[in-house]
Structures are given as structure tokens and as C-alpha cells.
């Protein structure tokens, strides 16, 4: 069963409460998403570490119920 964008956002927000999150369903199938996640928690972290934090928030659902997630991460501009 595919994941809903709201569920993805809720899981990310639980791990990164200050995050600004924008999720788009790329194929309209609930299986291929693009997400932009901006959080102060990413400050000083490499892009790989930022992505790992987001994937960690998804609690192992990547590659299973969530087939593809194209990520853009960064620190919010003041």
C-alpha cells in the first residue's frame, strides 16, 4: 500500500519539528515523491548526513511502502 504525502510529512516533522517541508507526488501513484526539507538541525551537516536524517525519520519505509523519494535538503535562510 502506498504512503500518503501527509504521512511522510508527519514522520519527518516528528523527527525535525522546526522543518519546512514541501512534498510532491511525482507520478500520482503515491509511490514516487519529491521532498524539500529545510531545518536548522541540518546546520553543519553534509548533504549525505542531512538525507540520512530524513530517511531515518521514515523509519525503514524507504524501499518498501515508499518506493522513491527525491530529496532536497538544506538550512533555512534567516
C-alpha positions in Angstrom: 0.0 0.0 0.0 1.5 3.4 -1.0 2.2 6.1 1.5 0.3 9.3 1.6 2.2 12.6 1.4 0.7 13.7 4.7 2.0 10.6 6.4 5.5 11.3 5.1 5.3 14.9 6.2 4.1 13.9 9.7 7.0 11.4 10.1 9.6 14.0 9.0 8.1 16.7 11.3 8.2 14.3 14.3 11.9 13.9 13.8 12.6 17.6 12.7 9.9 19.7 14.4 11.2 23.0 13.0 11.4 21.8 9.4 9.7 23.4 6.4 8.5 20.5 4.3 7.2 20.5 0.7 6.2 17.2 -0.8 5.1 16.5 -4.3 3.7 13.2 -5.7 5.7 12.9 -8.9 3.7 10.2 -10.6 0.3 10.5 -9.0 0.7 6.9 -7.7 1.6 7.6 -4.0 4.9 5.8 -4.6 7.2 8.4 -6.2 7.7 11.6 -4.3 10.0 14.6 -4.3 10.5 16.4 -0.9 12.2 19.6 0.0 13.1 19.7 3.7 14.7 22.8 5.4 15.7 22.5 9.0 18.1 24.2 11.4 19.1 20.7 12.6 20.9 20.3 9.3 23.4 23.1 10.1 27.0 21.9 9.8 25.9 18.6 8.4 26.9 17.2 5.0 24.2 16.7 2.4 24.6 12.9 2.9 24.1 13.3 6.7 21.0 15.5 6.1 19.5 12.9 3.8 20.2 10.2 6.4 18.4 12.2 9.0 15.3 12.4 6.7 15.5 8.7 5.8 15.9 7.9 9.5 12.7 9.8 10.2 10.9 7.5 7.7 11.7 4.5 10.0 12.6 2.0 7.4 9.8 2.6 4.9 12.1 3.6 2.1 12.4 0.9 -0.5 9.3 -0.8 0.9 5.9 1.1 1.1 7.7 4.2 -0.1 9.4 3.3 -3.4 11.2 6.5 -4.3 11.9 9.9 -2.6 13.9 12.5 -4.4 15.3 14.7 -1.6 16.4 18.3 -1.5 17.6 19.4 2.0 19.2 22.5 3.4 19.2 25.0 6.2 16.6 27.8 6.2 17.9 31.3 5.3 17.4 33.9 8.0 
